[in-house]
Amino acid sequence: MALILAAGFAAGGCQKPLFPEELPRTQFERYQTLRGKYRRSKEENAYGARQPPLRERLAPLEQQ
């Protein structure tokens, strides 16, 4: 019986993500958003897959 209950809970999983995509993840991201220097966390590549924009996120803030 306990095994069936554990399997039921595992199959249900989480209904909502723990950290929604639209909320800032760190205090630095919130600071940049408030000052208009927000950098996207994901972008679509040529094949349609979502990946982090490394060049944009690693560039100094003065270059934007």
C-alpha positions as CSV (number, residue, x, y, z in Angstrom):
1,M,0.0,0.0,0.0
2,A,2.8,2.4,0.9
3,L,4.5,1.6,-2.4
4,I,1.4,2.5,-4.3
5,L,1.0,5.8,-2.5
6,A,4.7,6.7,-3.1
7,A,4.3,5.9,-6.8
8,G,1.1,8.1,-6.9
9,F,3.0,11.1,-5.3
10,A,6.0,10.6,-7.6
11,A,3.7,10.5,-10.7
12,G,1.9,13.7,-9.6
13,G,5.0,15.7,-9.2
14,C,4.9,19.5,-8.8
15,Q,2.0,21.4,-10.4
16,K,3.8,24.8,-10.6
17,P,7.5,25.5,-11.1
18,L,9.3,26.5,-7.9
19,F,10.9,29.5,-9.5
20,P,8.6,31.1,-12.2
21,E,10.5,32.3,-15.3
22,E,9.1,35.9,-15.1
23,L,10.4,36.5,-11.5
24,P,14.0,37.7,-10.9
25,R,16.3,35.0,-9.6
26,T,18.9,37.2,-7.8
27,Q,19.1,40.7,-6.4
28,F,21.5,41.6,-9.2
29,E,18.9,40.7,-11.8
30,R,16.3,42.8,-10.1
31,Y,18.7,45.7,-9.9
32,Q,19.5,45.5,-13.6
33,T,15.8,45.2,-14.5
34,L,15.0,48.4,-12.5
35,R,17.8,50.3,-14.2
36,G,16.8,49.1,-17.7
37,K,19.9,46.9,-18.2
38,Y,18.1,43.6,-18.1
39,R,19.6,40.7,-20.0
40,R,17.4,37.8,-21.2
41,S,18.0,34.4,-19.6
42,K,17.0,32.4,-22.7
43,E,16.8,32.9,-26.4
44,E,15.9,30.7,-29.4
45,N,18.8,29.4,-31.5
46,A,18.6,28.7,-35.3
47,Y,17.0,25.3,-34.6
48,G,14.2,26.6,-32.3
49,A,15.7,25.3,-29.1
50,R,16.0,27.6,-26.1
51,Q,19.5,28.3,-24.8
52,P,21.2,31.0,-22.7
53,P,22.6,34.0,-24.7
54,L,26.2,33.6,-23.4
55,R,27.7,36.5,-25.4
56,E,25.1,39.0,-24.3
57,R,25.1,37.9,-20.6
58,L,28.9,37.8,-20.3
59,A,29.5,41.1,-22.0
60,P,30.2,44.1,-19.7
61,L,27.2,46.3,-18.9
62,E,28.8,49.3,-20.5
63,Q,28.6,47.7,-23.9
64,Q,24.8,47.7,-24.0
